[in-house]
């Protein structure tokens, strides 16, 4: 878990996880949130950068995120930080028959877009 504080109060957080699929080690930023009074100040971007940095230091194959397709601000933040959408076909190429294990490991929910850090 990464947190961002302002005057000793938590104003944002990112939940990170690592998982294994088909012999590979991967990471995911599961949740990203910033208090409404502290948005548009670069906090979300800083959390994503720090999360990717932490996960990549662990020698992971890739870092993923999943975002509700209606959450335009979060999608824009992840894309600005080097994430790109990857659909079912792309994920099938990576994970083959273990794709549903991948979806379970990232806590995928209907209506989300899967993003992968490039």
MODELLER restraints for C-alpha pairs under 7 A, 6 or more apart:
rsr = mdl.restraints
at = mdl.atoms
rsr.add(forms.Gaussian(group=physical.xy_distance, feature=features.Distance(at['CA:1:A'], at['CA:13:A']), mean=6.99, stdev=0.5))
rsr.add(forms.Gaussian(group=physical.xy_distance, feature=features.Distance(at['CA:1:A'], at['CA:14:A']), mean=5.80, stdev=0.5))
rsr.add(forms.Gaussian(group=physical.xy_distance, feature=features.Distance(at['CA:1:A'], at['CA:15:A']), mean=4.58, stdev=0.5))
rsr.add(forms.Gaussian(group=physical.xy_distance, feature=features.Distance(at['CA:1:A'], at['CA:16:A']), mean=5.77, stdev=0.5))
rsr.add(forms.Gaussian(group=physical.xy_distance, feature=features.Distance(at['CA:2:A'], at['CA:13:A']), mean=5.41, stdev=0.5))
rsr.add(forms.Gaussian(group=physical.xy_distance, feature=features.Distance(at['CA:2:A'], at['CA:14:A']), mean=5.14, stdev=0.5))
rsr.add(forms.Gaussian(group=physical.xy_distance, feature=features.Distance(at['CA:2:A'], at['CA:15:A']), mean=6.45, stdev=0.5))
rsr.add(forms.Gaussian(group=physical.xy_distance, feature=features.Distance(at['CA:2:A'], at['CA:47:A']), mean=6.94, stdev=0.5))
rsr.add(forms.Gaussian(group=physical.xy_distance, feature=features.Distance(at['CA:3:A'], at['CA:10:A']), mean=6.50, stdev=0.5))
rsr.add(forms.Gaussian(group=physical.xy_distance, feature=features.Distance(at['CA:3:A'], at['CA:12:A']), mean=5.67, stdev=0.5))
rsr.add(forms.Gaussian(group=physical.xy_distance, feature=features.Distance(at['CA:3:A'], at['CA:13:A']), mean=4.25, stdev=0.5))
rsr.add(forms.Gaussian(group=physical.xy_distance, feature=features.Distance(at['CA:3:A'], at['CA:14:A']), mean=6.55, stdev=0.5))
rsr.add(forms.Gaussian(group=physical.xy_distance, feature=features.Distance(at['CA:4:A'], at['CA:10:A']), mean=5.71, stdev=0.5))
rsr.add(forms.Gaussian(group=physical.xy_distance, feature=features.Distance(at['CA:4:A'], at['CA:11:A']), mean=5.71, stdev=0.5))
rsr.add(forms.Gaussian(group=physical.xy_distance, feature=features.Distance(at['CA:4:A'], at['CA:12:A']), mean=5.01, stdev=0.5))
rsr.add(forms.Gaussian(group=physical.xy_distance, feature=features.Distance(at['CA:4:A'], at['CA:13:A']), mean=6.08, stdev=0.5))
rsr.add(forms.Gaussian(group=physical.xy_distance, feature=features.Distance(at['CA:5:A'], at['CA:11:A']), mean=5.44, stdev=0.5))
rsr.add(forms.Gaussian(group=physical.xy_distance, feature=features.Distance(at['CA:11:A'], at['CA:34:A']), mean=5.74, stdev=0.5))
rsr.add(forms.Gaussian(group=physical.xy_distance, feature=features.Distance(at['CA:11:A'], at['CA:35:A']), mean=5.24, stdev=0.5))
rsr.add(forms.Gaussian(group=physical.xy_distance, feature=features.Distance(at['CA:11:A'], at['CA:38:A']), mean=6.64, stdev=0.5))
rsr.add(forms.Gaussian(group=physical.xy_distance, feature=features.Distance(at['CA:12:A'], at['CA:33:A']), mean=5.39, stdev=0.5))
rsr.add(forms.Gaussian(group=physical.xy_distance, feature=features.Distance(at['CA:12:A'], at['CA:34:A']), mean=4.01, stdev=0.5))
rsr.add(forms.Gaussian(group=physical.xy_distance, feature=features.Distance(at['CA:12:A'], at['CA:35:A']), mean=6.00, stdev=0.5))
rsr.add(forms.Gaussian(group=physical.xy_distance, feature=features.Distance(at['CA:13:A'], at['CA:32:A']), mean=5.88, stdev=0.5))
rsr.add(forms.Gaussian(group=physical.xy_distance, feature=features.Distance(at['CA:13:A'], at['CA:33:A']), mean=5.51, stdev=0.5))
rsr.add(forms.Gaussian(group=physical.xy_distance, feature=features.Distance(at['CA:13:A'], at['CA:34:A']), mean=6.59, stdev=0.5))
rsr.add(forms.Gaussian(group=physical.xy_distance, feature=features.Distance(at['CA:14:A'], at['CA:29:A']), mean=6.65, stdev=0.5))
rsr.add(forms.Gaussian(group=physical.xy_distance, feature=features.Distance(at['CA:14:A'], at['CA:31:A']), mean=5.34, stdev=0.5))
rsr.add(forms.Gaussian(group=physical.xy_distance, feature=features.Distance(at['CA:14:A'], at['CA:32:A']), mean=4.46, stdev=0.5))
rsr.add(forms.Gaussian(group=physical.xy_distance, feature=features.Distance(at['CA:14:A'], at['CA:33:A']), mean=6.58, stdev=0.5))
rsr.add(forms.Gaussian(group=physical.xy_distance, feature=features.Distance(at['CA:14:A'], at['CA:47:A']), mean=6.31, stdev=0.5))
rsr.add(forms.Gaussian(group=physical.xy_distance, feature=features.Distance(at['CA:15:A'], at['CA:29:A']), mean=5.79, stdev=0.5))
rsr.add(forms.Gaussian(group=physical.xy_distance, feature=features.Distance(at['CA:15:A'], at['CA:30:A']), mean=5.36, stdev=0.5))
rsr.add(forms.Gaussian(group=physical.xy_distance, feature=features.Distance(at['CA:15:A'], at['CA:31:A']), mean=5.10, stdev=0.5))
rsr.add(forms.Gaussian(group=physical.xy_distance, feature=features.Distance(at['CA:15:A'], at['CA:32:A']), mean=6.76, stdev=0.5))
rsr.add(forms.Gaussian(group=physical.xy_distance, feature=features.Distance(at['CA:16:A'], at['CA:28:A']), mean=5.77, stdev=0.5))
rsr.add(forms.Gaussian(group=physical.xy_distance, feature=features.Distance(at['CA:16:A'], at['CA:29:A']), mean=4.65, stdev=0.5))
rsr.add(forms.Gaussian(group=physical.xy_distance, feature=features.Distance(at['CA:16:A'], at['CA:30:A']), mean=5.86, stdev=0.5))
rsr.add(forms.Gaussian(group=physical.xy_distance, feature=features.Distance(at['CA:16:A'], at['CA:51:A']), mean=6.80, stdev=0.5))
rsr.add(forms.Gaussian(group=physical.xy_distance, feature=features.Distance(at['CA:17:A'], at['CA:27:A']), mean=5.62, stdev=0.5))
rsr.add(forms.Gaussian(group=physical.xy_distance, feature=features.Distance(at['CA:17:A'], at['CA:28:A']), mean=5.34, stdev=0.5))
rsr.add(forms.Gaussian(group=physical.xy_distance, feature=features.Distance(at['CA:17:A'], at['CA:29:A']), mean=6.57, stdev=0.5))
rsr.add(forms.Gaussian(group=physical.xy_distance, feature=features.Distance(at['CA:17:A'], at['CA:30:A']), mean=7.00, stdev=0.5))
rsr.add(forms.Gaussian(group=physical.xy_distance, feature=features.Distance(at['CA:18:A'], at['CA:26:A']), mean=5.61, stdev=0.5))
rsr.add(forms.Gaussian(group=physical.xy_distance, feature=features.Distance(at['CA:18:A'], at['CA:27:A']), mean=4.29, stdev=0.5))
rsr.add(forms.Gaussian(group=physical.xy_distance, feature=features.Distance(at['CA:18:A'], at['CA:28:A']), mean=6.39, stdev=0.5))
rsr.add(forms.Gaussian(group=physical.xy_distance, feature=features.Distance(at['CA:19:A'], at['CA:25:A']), mean=5.81, stdev=0.5))
rsr.add(forms.Gaussian(group=physical.xy_distance, feature=features.Distance(at['CA:19:A'], at['CA:26:A']), mean=5.41, stdev=0.5))
rsr.add(forms.Gaussian(group=physical.xy_distance, feature=features.Distance(at['CA:19:A'], at['CA:27:A']), mean=6.22, stdev=0.5))
rsr.add(forms.Gaussian(group=physical.xy_distance, feature=features.Distance(at['CA:19:A'], at['CA:105:A']), mean=6.65, stdev=0.5))
rsr.add(forms.Gaussian(group=physical.xy_distance, feature=features.Distance(at['CA:20:A'], at['CA:26:A']), mean=6.11, stdev=0.5))
rsr.add(forms.Gaussian(group=physical.xy_distance, feature=features.Distance(at['CA:21:A'], at['CA:98:A']), mean=6.86, stdev=0.5))
rsr.add(forms.Gaussian(group=physical.xy_distance, feature=features.Distance(at['CA:21:A'], at['CA:102:A']), mean=6.49, stdev=0.5))
rsr.add(forms.Gaussian(group=physical.xy_distance, feature=features.Distance(at['CA:22:A'], at['CA:95:A']), mean=6.69, stdev=0.5))
rsr.add(forms.Gaussian(group=physical.xy_distance, feature=features.Distance(at['CA:22:A'], at['CA:98:A']), mean=6.71, stdev=0.5))
rsr.add(forms.Gaussian(group=physical.xy_distance, feature=features.Distance(at['CA:24:A'], at['CA:61:A']), mean=6.45, stdev=0.5))
rsr.add(forms.Gaussian(group=physical.xy_distance, feature=features.Distance(at['CA:25:A'], at['CA:60:A']), mean=5.21, stdev=0.5))
rsr.add(forms.Gaussian(group=physical.xy_distance, feature=features.Distance(at['CA:25:A'], at['CA:61:A']), mean=5.75, stdev=0.5))
rsr.add(forms.Gaussian(group=physical.xy_distance, feature=features.Distance(at['CA:26:A'], at['CA:60:A']), mean=4.92, stdev=0.5))
rsr.add(forms.Gaussian(group=physical.xy_distance, feature=features.Distance(at['CA:26:A'], at['CA:61:A']), mean=5.31, stdev=0.5))
rsr.add(forms.Gaussian(group=physical.xy_distance, feature=features.Distance(at['CA:26:A'], at['CA:62:A']), mean=5.33, stdev=0.5))
rsr.add(forms.Gaussian(group=physical.xy_distance, feature=features.Distance(at['CA:26:A'], at['CA:63:A']), mean=6.00, stdev=0.5))
rsr.add(forms.Gaussian(group=physical.xy_distance, feature=features.Distance(at['CA:27:A'], at['CA:55:A']), mean=5.98, stdev=0.5))
rsr.add(forms.Gaussian(group=physical.xy_distance, feature=features.Distance(at['CA:27:A'], at['CA:60:A']), mean=6.50, stdev=0.5))
rsr.add(forms.Gaussian(group=physical.xy_distance, feature=features.Distance(at['CA:27:A'], at['CA:62:A']), mean=6.40, stdev=0.5))
rsr.add(forms.Gaussian(group=physical.xy_distance, feature=features.Distance(at['CA:27:A'], at['CA:63:A']), mean=4.61, stdev=0.5))
rsr.add(forms.Gaussian(group=physical.xy_distance, feature=features.Distance(at['CA:27:A'], at['CA:64:A']), mean=6.16, stdev=0.5))
rsr.add(forms.Gaussian(group=physical.xy_distance, feature=features.Distance(at['CA:28:A'], at['CA:63:A']), mean=5.31, stdev=0.5))
rsr.add(forms.Gaussian(group=physical.xy_distance, feature=features.Distance(at['CA:28:A'], at['CA:64:A']), mean=4.51, stdev=0.5))
rsr.add(forms.Gaussian(group=physical.xy_distance, feature=features.Distance(at['CA:28:A'], at['CA:65:A']), mean=5.33, stdev=0.5))
rsr.add(forms.Gaussian(group=physical.xy_distance, feature=features.Distance(at['CA:28:A'], at['CA:106:A']), mean=6.55, stdev=0.5))
rsr.add(forms.Gaussian(group=physical.xy_distance, feature=features.Distance(at['CA:29:A'], at['CA:51:A']), mean=6.95, stdev=0.5))
rsr.add(forms.Gaussian(group=physical.xy_distance, feature=features.Distance(at['CA:29:A'], at['CA:64:A']), mean=6.41, stdev=0.5))
rsr.add(forms.Gaussian(group=physical.xy_distance, feature=features.Distance(at['CA:29:A'], at['CA:65:A']), mean=5.06, stdev=0.5))
rsr.add(forms.Gaussian(group=physical.xy_distance, feature=features.Distance(at['CA:30:A'], at['CA:65:A']), mean=6.12, stdev=0.5))
rsr.add(forms.Gaussian(group=physical.xy_distance, feature=features.Distance(at['CA:30:A'], at['CA:66:A']), mean=6.90, stdev=0.5))
rsr.add(forms.Gaussian(group=physical.xy_distance, feature=features.Distance(at['CA:30:A'], at['CA:106:A']), mean=6.66, stdev=0.5))
rsr.add(forms.Gaussian(group=physical.xy_distance, feature=features.Distance(at['CA:34:A'], at['CA:44:A']), mean=6.51, stdev=0.5))
rsr.add(forms.Gaussian(group=physical.xy_distance, feature=features.Distance(at['CA:44:A'], at['CA:77:A']), mean=6.99, stdev=0.5))
rsr.add(forms.Gaussian(group=physical.xy_distance, feature=features.Distance(at['CA:45:A'], at['CA:77:A']), mean=6.01, stdev=0.5))
rsr.add(forms.Gaussian(group=physical.xy_distance, feature=features.Distance(at['CA:45:A'], at['CA:81:A']), mean=6.93, stdev=0.5))
rsr.add(forms.Gaussian(group=physical.xy_distance, feature=features.Distance(at['CA:49:A'], at['CA:81:A']), mean=6.79, stdev=0.5))
rsr.add(forms.Gaussian(group=physical.xy_distance, feature=features.Distance(at['CA:52:A'], at['CA:63:A']), mean=6.80, stdev=0.5))
rsr.add(forms.Gaussian(group=physical.xy_distance, feature=features.Distance(at['CA:62:A'], at['CA:116:A']), mean=6.99, stdev=0.5))
rsr.add(forms.Gaussian(group=physical.xy_distance, feature=features.Distance(at['CA:62:A'], at['CA:117:A']), mean=6.68, stdev=0.5))
rsr.add(forms.Gaussian(group=physical.xy_distance, feature=features.Distance(at['CA:63:A'], at['CA:116:A']), mean=5.82, stdev=0.5))
rsr.add(forms.Gaussian(group=physical.xy_distance, feature=features.Distance(at['CA:63:A'], at['CA:117:A']), mean=5.43, stdev=0.5))
rsr.add(forms.Gaussian(group=physical.xy_distance, feature=features.Distance(at['CA:64:A'], at['CA:114:A']), mean=6.99, stdev=0.5))
rsr.add(forms.Gaussian(group=physical.xy_distance, feature=features.Distance(at['CA:64:A'], at['CA:115:A']), mean=5.49, stdev=0.5))
rsr.add(forms.Gaussian(group=physical.xy_distance, feature=features.Distance(at['CA:64:A'], at['CA:116:A']), mean=4.39, stdev=0.5))
rsr.add(forms.Gaussian(group=physical.xy_distance, feature=features.Distance(at['CA:64:A'], at['CA:117:A']), mean=6.15, stdev=0.5))
rsr.add(forms.Gaussian(group=physical.xy_distance, feature=features.Distance(at['CA:65:A'], at['CA:114:A']), mean=5.88, stdev=0.5))
rsr.add(forms.Gaussian(group=physical.xy_distance, feature=features.Distance(at['CA:65:A'], at['CA:115:A']), mean=5.11, stdev=0.5))
rsr.add(forms.Gaussian(group=physical.xy_distance, feature=features.Distance(at['CA:65:A'], at['CA:116:A']), mean=6.46, stdev=0.5))
rsr.add(forms.Gaussian(group=physical.xy_distance, feature=features.Distance(at['CA:66:A'], at['CA:108:A']), mean=6.75, stdev=0.5))
rsr.add(forms.Gaussian(group=physical.xy_distance, feature=features.Distance(at['CA:66:A'], at['CA:112:A']), mean=5.89, stdev=0.5))
rsr.add(forms.Gaussian(group=physical.xy_distance, feature=features.Distance(at['CA:66:A'], at['CA:113:A']), mean=5.40, stdev=0.5))
rsr.add(forms.Gaussian(group=physical.xy_distance, feature=features.Distance(at['CA:66:A'], at['CA:114:A']), mean=4.38, stdev=0.5))
rsr.add(forms.Gaussian(group=physical.xy_distance, feature=features.Distance(at['CA:66:A'], at['CA:115:A']), mean=5.88, stdev=0.5))
rsr.add(forms.Gaussian(group=physical.xy_distance, feature=features.Distance(at['CA:67:A'], at['CA:75:A']), mean=6.60, stdev=0.5))
rsr.add(forms.Gaussian(group=physical.xy_distance, feature=features.Distance(at['CA:67:A'], at['CA:112:A']), mean=5.04, stdev=0.5))
rsr.add(forms.Gaussian(group=physical.xy_distance, feature=features.Distance(at['CA:67:A'], at['CA:113:A']), mean=5.36, stdev=0.5))
rsr.add(forms.Gaussian(group=physical.xy_distance, feature=features.Distance(at['CA:67:A'], at['CA:114:A']), mean=6.70, stdev=0.5))
rsr.add(forms.Gaussian(group=physical.xy_distance, feature=features.Distance(at['CA:68:A'], at['CA:111:A']), mean=5.65, stdev=0.5))
rsr.add(forms.Gaussian(group=physical.xy_distance, feature=features.Distance(at['CA:68:A'], at['CA:112:A']), mean=4.11, stdev=0.5))
rsr.add(forms.Gaussian(group=physical.xy_distance, feature=features.Distance(at['CA:68:A'], at['CA:113:A']), mean=6.17, stdev=0.5))
rsr.add(forms.Gaussian(group=physical.xy_distance, feature=features.Distance(at['CA:69:A'], at['CA:111:A']), mean=6.04, stdev=0.5))
rsr.add(forms.Gaussian(group=physical.xy_distance, feature=features.Distance(at['CA:69:A'], at['CA:112:A']), mean=5.32, stdev=0.5))
rsr.add(forms.Gaussian(group=physical.xy_distance, feature=features.Distance(at['CA:69:A'], at['CA:113:A']), mean=5.75, stdev=0.5))
rsr.add(forms.Gaussian(group=physical.xy_distance, feature=features.Distance(at['CA:82:A'], at['CA:117:A']), mean=5.55, stdev=0.5))
rsr.add(forms.Gaussian(group=physical.xy_distance, feature=features.Distance(at['CA:82:A'], at['CA:118:A']), mean=5.79, stdev=0.5))
rsr.add(forms.Gaussian(group=physical.xy_distance, feature=features.Distance(at['CA:83:A'], at['CA:115:A']), mean=5.65, stdev=0.5))
rsr.add(forms.Gaussian(group=physical.xy_distance, feature=features.Distance(at['CA:83:A'], at['CA:116:A']), mean=5.10, stdev=0.5))
rsr.add(forms.Gaussian(group=physical.xy_distance, feature=features.Distance(at['CA:83:A'], at['CA:117:A']), mean=4.11, stdev=0.5))
rsr.add(forms.Gaussian(group=physical.xy_distance, feature=features.Distance(at['CA:83:A'], at['CA:118:A']), mean=5.97, stdev=0.5))
rsr.add(forms.Gaussian(group=physical.xy_distance, feature=features.Distance(at['CA:84:A'], at['CA:115:A']), mean=5.12, stdev=0.5))
rsr.add(forms.Gaussian(group=physical.xy_distance, feature=features.Distance(at['CA:84:A'], at['CA:116:A']), mean=5.43, stdev=0.5))
rsr.add(forms.Gaussian(group=physical.xy_distance, feature=features.Distance(at['CA:84:A'], at['CA:117:A']), mean=6.38, stdev=0.5))
rsr.add(forms.Gaussian(group=physical.xy_distance, feature=features.Distance(at['CA:85:A'], at['CA:113:A']), mean=6.75, stdev=0.5))
rsr.add(forms.Gaussian(group=physical.xy_distance, feature=features.Distance(at['CA:85:A'], at['CA:114:A']), mean=5.82, stdev=0.5))
rsr.add(forms.Gaussian(group=physical.xy_distance, feature=features.Distance(at['CA:85:A'], at['CA:115:A']), mean=4.32, stdev=0.5))
rsr.add(forms.Gaussian(group=physical.xy_distance, feature=features.Distance(at['CA:85:A'], at['CA:116:A']), mean=6.37, stdev=0.5))
rsr.add(forms.Gaussian(group=physical.xy_distance, feature=features.Distance(at['CA:86:A'], at['CA:114:A']), mean=5.78, stdev=0.5))
rsr.add(forms.Gaussian(group=physical.xy_distance, feature=features.Distance(at['CA:86:A'], at['CA:115:A']), mean=5.61, stdev=0.5))
rsr.add(forms.Gaussian(group=physical.xy_distance, feature=features.Distance(at['CA:86:A'], at['CA:116:A']), mean=6.51, stdev=0.5))
rsr.add(forms.Gaussian(group=physical.xy_distance, feature=features.Distance(at['CA:87:A'], at['CA:114:A']), mean=6.83, stdev=0.5))
rsr.add(forms.Gaussian(group=physical.xy_distance, feature=features.Distance(at['CA:91:A'], at['CA:99:A']), mean=6.67, stdev=0.5))
rsr.add(forms.Gaussian(group=physical.xy_distance, feature=features.Distance(at['CA:92:A'], at['CA:99:A']), mean=5.93, stdev=0.5))
